[in-house]
Amino acid sequence: MSFPRYPKYKDSGVEWLGEVPEHWDIRRLKFLCDIQTGDKDTENAVEDGTFPFFVRSQTVERINSCSFDCEAILTAGDGAGVGKVFHYHKGPFDFHQRVYMLNKFRDVSGPFLFHFLRENFYKVALEGGAKSTVDSLRRPLFTNFPIAIPPDDEQQFVVGLIAAESQKIDELVAEQRRLIELLKEKRQAVISHAVTKGLNPNVPMKPSGIEWLGEVPEHWKVGKCGFYLNILSGFAFPSAGFTEDETAIKLLRGINVGISRLRWTETVYWRRESNDGLDIFEMQAGDLVLSMDRPLISEGMRAAMVQPSDLPCLLLQRVASLKTGSLLNAHYLLGLLSSEMFVAHFSPDTTGVSVPHISPEQINNFVIPVPPLTEQEAIVAFVSSQAVKLDALTAEAERAIDLLQERRTALISAAVTGKIDVRGWVNAEGA
């Protein structure tokens, strides 16, 4: 849907805002509302508190005190949320001492001002900001921020359009997210069936003797992992020797083991010395590693294949390297470890309440199906080809979500700054 421009524009006198409709006003924020900060601190938050507690993030905490009961806009006064965190609220609430509250709106509706600030204030939020350990918002910069103000009826048109279009976009985004979840389920089903039942639906089956596994192809073997692989537990590197120097070698910790791949968002390093005896703990491309500390996350077991881009890295304690022998394909084992059926079987074997973990002995005792090696390779190839197709569909859905969110942002920005005239649309809807 496209919208026309207004018939006439004028220079707003604000560089980032540019031209605005000729009949719109430019007003400073301080003339449009009252502005003040709170008097509460983070420690005042209560998990099951009665009222919303606005802090310096998008997450709204809870609290048992209520300093205000009104229509308000709240935004971060310092920290990473400056220029990014905005909340619109009606009703009782309390707020942090470094959060700005805007209320008692004059000549502007609260929802219109909320949308205008959220879409535009970040453009100048840190201009002249006092930077020390965090970015802070100086009050004069905030109170003197210029706002483009249309007549009251047009403000309502803009707010109505944003609400209606946002609802449509939210519904479309929800559909894409449901599709992504279905694709994840499909991927899991493909993996689980292939690694436990094989690729030939007509092959004779036999009882595996294992409850979680059920029947397996008649010619498959069933045995303990210890017969097919060797386990190497990571070295107990003392944390005092950890460094953030990226010229040293990455330490592969449990936190770095995700589902099927390693993730290096939280990385520490170790500086090697000659004859330090650590060669055995230096990983190679193609090594299969398994987290023994918190081994499960919501998506499944934390097992991954080391890629060339992960190197060099050293194996830290509570992570196991699984070296498969000649009868077991490492990629097949990774698929098995990643299957929902195996995770359901494995979960009761984790020990520890606060920090669930497993031991090398437990890994050795995992009972797994073992097809002939050539069949394992065929299963790996099939699963890989299906994963490529499902990943492509998932990526397409994620791109659709990004485009929808970009459209929402562009529409709101254009509407609140007068770059499009939405009056005809509102009237056509019978408003």
C-alpha positions in Angstrom: 0.0 0.0 0.0 1.4 3.4 -1.0 0.4 6.8 0.4 0.6 10.3 -1.2 2.7 13.1 0.0 1.1 16.3 1.5 0.4 19.1 -1.1 2.8 21.6 0.4 5.9 21.3 2.6 8.2 23.7 4.4 11.8 23.6 5.8 11.6 22.4 9.4 14.9 24.1 10.3 16.1 20.8 11.7 18.7 19.0 9.6 17.8 15.4 10.4 14.0 16.1 10.0 14.1 18.0 6.7 10.8 19.2 5.2 7.5 18.8 7.0 3.9 19.6 5.9 3.3 23.3 5.7 0.6 23.4 8.3 2.6 21.4 10.9 4.4 23.1 13.9 7.9 22.5 15.3 7.9 22.5 19.1 10.5 21.7 21.7 9.7 18.7 23.9 9.8 20.7 27.1 6.8 22.7 26.0 4.7 19.7 25.2 4.8 17.8 28.5 6.3 17.6 32.0 9.6 15.7 32.3 11.1 14.2 35.4 13.2 11.3 36.6 12.3 8.6 39.1 13.5 7.9 42.6 13.8 4.1 42.7 16.8 1.9 42.2 17.2 -1.6 40.6 17.3 -3.2 44.0 13.7 -2.0 44.6 12.4 -4.5 42.0 10.2 -7.3 43.3 9.9 -10.4 41.1 6.1 -10.7 41.6 5.5 -7.1 42.4 2.0 -5.5 42.0 3.0 -2.7 39.6 5.1 -2.3 36.5 8.6 -0.9 37.2 10.3 0.8 34.3 14.1 0.6 34.2 16.7 1.3 31.6 15.9 -1.6 29.3 13.1 -3.0 27.2 12.3 -5.5 30.0 9.7 -4.1 32.4 10.3 -5.2 35.9 7.8 -5.4 38.8 7.6 -3.4 42.1 5.2 -3.0 45.0 5.3 0.8 45.1 3.3 3.1 42.9 4.5 6.7 42.5 2.2 7.6 39.5 -1.1 6.5 38.0 -1.3 8.3 34.6 -0.6 8.3 30.9 3.2 8.4 30.4 6.2 7.8 28.2 9.3 6.4 29.8 12.8 6.3 28.4 16.3 5.4 29.5 18.4 8.3 30.8 21.7 6.4 30.6 23.2 3.1 29.6 22.9 1.1 26.4 19.2 2.0 26.2 19.7 5.7 25.5 17.7 6.6 22.4 16.5 3.1 22.0 14.3 2.2 25.0 10.8 3.8 25.0 7.6 2.6 26.8 4.1 4.0 26.6 1.9 3.2 29.6 -1.5 4.1 31.1 -2.2 3.3 34.7 -0.2 2.8 38.0 3.6 2.3 37.8 7.0 3.3 39.2 10.3 4.0 37.6 14.0 4.1 38.0 16.0 7.1 39.1 17.8 7.2 35.7 14.7 6.9 33.6 12.9 10.0 32.2 9.1 10.1 32.6 7.0 12.3 30.2 3.4 13.1 31.2 0.8 15.8 31.3 0.9 16.1 27.5 0.0 19.5 25.9 -0.9 19.9 22.2 0.2 16.4 21.5 -1.2 13.0 22.1 0.8 10.6 24.2 0.8 7.8 21.5 1.8 10.2 18.7 4.7 11.6 20.8 5.7 8.0 21.8 6.0 7.0 18.1 7.8 10.2 17.1 10.4 9.8 19.9 10.9 6.1 19.4 11.5 6.5 15.7 13.6 9.7 15.7 15.3 10.4 19.0 18.1 7.9 18.5 19.4 10.0 15.6 20.7 12.7 18.0 20.5 10.9 21.4 24.2 10.8 22.0 25.0 14.2 20.5 26.8 16.0 23.3 26.3 13.0 25.6 28.6 12.6 28.6 30.6 9.5 27.9 32.3 7.8 30.8 31.6 4.1 31.4 28.2 4.4 29.9 26.4 6.8 27.5 24.2 9.3 29.4 21.5 11.6 28.2 21.9 15.2 29.2 18.6 16.8 30.1 19.0 20.0 27.9 19.5 17.8 24.8 16.3 15.8 25.7 14.1 18.7 26.7 15.0 20.8 23.7 14.5 18.0 21.2 12.3 19.3 18.3 9.0 17.6 17.6 6.9 17.9 14.4 3.3 18.5 15.5 0.3 18.0 13.2 -3.2 19.2 14.1 -5.0 17.0 16.7 -7.1 15.2 14.2 -4.1 14.3 12.0 -2.3 13.0 15.1 -5.2 10.6 15.6 -5.1 9.5 11.9 -1.4 8.7 12.3 -1.8 6.8 15.5 -4.7 4.8 14.0 -2.8 3.9 10.9 0.2 2.8 13.0 -2.0 0.6 15.2 -3.8 -1.0 12.3 -0.8 -1.6 10.2 1.3 -2.8 13.1 -1.4 -5.4 14.0 -1.3 -6.7 10.4 2.4 -6.9 10.4 2.5 -8.6 13.8 0.1 -11.3 12.5 2.3 -11.8 9.4 5.4 -12.0 11.6 3.7 -14.5 13.9 2.9 -16.7 10.9 6.5 -16.7 9.8 7.7 -17.6 13.3 5.2 -20.5 13.4 6.6 -21.6 10.1 10.1 -21.5 11.5 9.1 -23.6 14.4 7.4 -26.1 12.1 10.6 -26.3 10.0 12.6 -26.9 13.2 10.2 -29.8 14.1 10.5 -31.2 10.6 14.3 -31.1 10.8 14.3 -32.9 14.1 11.9 -35.5 12.7 14.1 -36.1 9.7 17.2 -36.5 11.8 15.5 -38.7 14.4 14.0 -41.1 11.9 17.1 -41.4 9.7 19.5 -42.1 12.5 17.3 -44.6 14.3 15.3 -46.3 11.5 17.5 -45.8 8.4 16.5 -44.8 4.9 14.8 -47.9 3.6 11.2 -48.2 4.8 10.9 -51.8 3.6 13.9 -53.3 5.5 13.1 -56.0 8.0 13.1 -54.7 11.6 14.1 -56.2 15.0 13.6 -55.2 18.6 16.6 -53.2 19.8 16.1 -54.1 23.4 16.2 -50.4 24.3 13.0 -48.7 25.2 13.7 -45.3 23.7 15.0 -46.8 20.5 12.3 -49.4 19.8 12.8 -51.4 16.6 15.9 -51.0 14.4 16.8 -52.5 11.0 17.5 -56.1 11.4 21.1 -55.9 10.1 22.1 -53.0 12.4 24.1 -53.4 15.6 23.2 -51.9 19.0 25.9 -51.3 21.5 27.5 -49.0 24.0 29.4 -45.9 22.8 32.5 -47.1 24.6 32.9 -49.9 22.0 33.0 -47.4 19.2 34.9 -44.3 20.4 37.5 -42.9 22.8 36.7 -40.0 25.1 39.2 -37.3 26.0 38.1 -34.9 28.8 39.4 -31.4 28.6 42.3 -30.1 30.7 41.7 -28.1 33.9 43.2 -24.8 32.8 43.4 -22.5 35.9 41.3 -19.4 35.4 44.1 -17.2 36.7 45.9 -17.9 33.4 42.9 -16.8 31.2 43.6 -13.9 29.0 41.6 -11.7 26.6 44.5 -11.4 24.2 43.2 -12.7 20.9 46.8 -13.5 19.7 46.7 -16.4 22.2 44.7 -19.7 21.7 40.9 -19.9 22.3 39.8 -22.2 25.1 36.9 -24.4 24.1 34.5 -24.3 27.1 31.1 -25.8 27.7 29.5 -22.4 27.1 31.0 -22.4 23.5 29.3 -25.7 22.5 26.0 -25.1 20.9 23.8 -27.3 18.7 26.0 -28.8 15.9 28.4 -25.8 15.9 30.6 -23.9 18.2 29.9 -20.3 19.2 32.5 -17.8 20.3 30.5 -15.0 21.7 32.1 -15.4 25.1 35.7 -16.3 24.6 38.8 -16.6 26.8 42.3 -17.4 25.6 45.4 -19.3 26.9 49.0 -18.5 26.0 50.9 -21.7 25.2 54.5 -22.3 26.2 57.0 -24.7 24.7 56.8 -28.3 26.1 53.7 -27.5 28.1 52.2 -30.9 27.3 49.0 -29.5 25.9 49.3 -30.9 22.4 46.8 -33.6 23.1 44.2 -31.0 24.0 44.6 -29.0 20.8 41.5 -29.6 18.7 41.5 -30.6 15.0 38.9 -29.8 12.3 36.3 -32.6 12.3 36.6 -33.4 16.0 33.3 -34.0 17.7 32.9 -32.3 21.1 30.2 -32.6 23.8 29.5 -30.4 26.7 29.5 -32.3 30.0 28.5 -29.3 32.1 24.9 -28.2 31.4 24.8 -30.6 28.5 21.2 -29.8 27.4 19.6 -26.6 26.2 16.1 -26.0 24.9 17.0 -27.1 21.3 18.7 -30.4 22.4 22.1 -31.7 23.3 25.2 -29.5 23.2 27.3 -31.4 20.8 29.2 -29.9 17.8 31.8 -30.5 15.1 34.9 -28.4 15.2 35.3 -26.4 12.0 38.6 -25.0 10.5 37.3 -21.5 11.4 37.2 -22.6 15.1 40.9 -23.3 15.2 43.2 -23.0 17.0 41.5 -24.0 20.2 42.3 -26.0 23.3 39.8 -28.3 25.1 38.9 -27.2 28.6 37.6 -29.4 31.4 33.9 -30.4 31.4 34.0 -30.7 27.6 34.7 -34.1 26.0 36.2 -34.8 22.7 34.7 -38.0 21.1 37.1 -39.7 18.8 35.2 -42.3 16.7 36.8 -45.5 15.5 36.6 -47.2 12.1 33.1 -48.5 12.7 31.4 -45.2 13.6 31.0 -42.1 11.5 31.5 -38.9 13.6 28.8 -37.0 11.5 26.4 -39.9 12.1 27.1 -39.8 15.8 26.5 -36.0 15.8 23.1 -36.5 14.1 22.2 -39.2 16.7 23.2 -37.0 19.6 21.2 -34.1 18.1 18.0 -36.2 17.7 15.0 -35.5 20.0 14.7 -39.2 20.7 18.2 -39.5 22.0 17.9 -36.3 24.1 14.7 -37.7 25.7 16.5 -40.9 26.5 19.6 -39.1 27.8 18.0 -36.4 30.0 17.3 -38.6 33.1 21.0 -39.6 33.1 22.2 -36.1 33.9 23.3 -35.6 37.5 23.2 -32.5 39.6 20.3 -30.1 40.2 21.8 -26.6 40.0 24.4 -27.6 37.4 23.3 -30.8 35.5 26.2 -32.6 34.1 27.4 -36.0 32.8 30.6 -38.0 33.2 32.8 -39.8 30.6 31.6 -43.1 32.1 28.0 -42.1 31.3 28.9 -41.2 27.8 30.7 -44.6 27.4 27.5 -46.3 28.5 25.2 -44.6 26.1 23.5 -47.3 24.0 23.3 -46.4 20.3 22.3 -48.0 17.0 25.2 -48.6 14.7 24.4 -49.3 11.0 27.1 -50.5 8.6 29.6 -47.7 7.8 28.4 -47.2 4.2 24.8 -46.8 5.5 25.9 -44.3 8.1 27.5 -42.3 5.3 24.3 -42.5 3.2 22.3 -41.3 6.2 24.6 -38.4 6.8 24.4 -37.4 3.1 20.6 -37.6 3.2 20.2 -35.6 6.5 22.6 -33.0 5.1 20.7 -32.6 1.9 17.4 -32.3 3.8 18.9 -29.8 6.2 20.1 -27.6 3.3 16.5 -27.4 2.0 15.0 -26.8 5.4 17.6 -24.2 6.2 16.9 -22.4 3.0 13.2 -22.2 3.9 14.0 -21.0 7.4 16.3 -18.3 6.0 13.5 -17.2 3.7 11.1 -16.9 6.6 13.6 -15.0 8.6 14.2 -12.6 5.7 10.4 -12.1 5.5 10.3 -11.2 9.2 13.2 -8.7 8.7 11.4 -7.1 5.7 8.1 -6.8 7.6 9.9 -5.2 10.5 11.7 -2.8 8.2 8.3 -1.9 6.6 6.9 -1.2 10.0 9.8 1.1 10.9 9.7 2.9 7.6 5.9 3.4 7.8 6.0 4.8 11.3 8.9 7.1 10.6 7.3 8.4 7.4 3.9 8.9 9.1 5.1 10.8 12.2 7.4 13.1 10.2 4.8 14.0 7.6 6.5 12.3 4.7 3.3 10.6 3.7 -0.3 11.9 4.0 -2.4 9.2 5.7 -5.7 11.1 6.1 -7.3 9.5 3.0 -6.6 6.1 4.3 -8.2 6.7 7.6 -11.3 8.3 6.0 -11.5 5.3 3.6 -11.6 3.0 6.6 -14.6 4.8 7.9 -12.9 6.6 10.8 
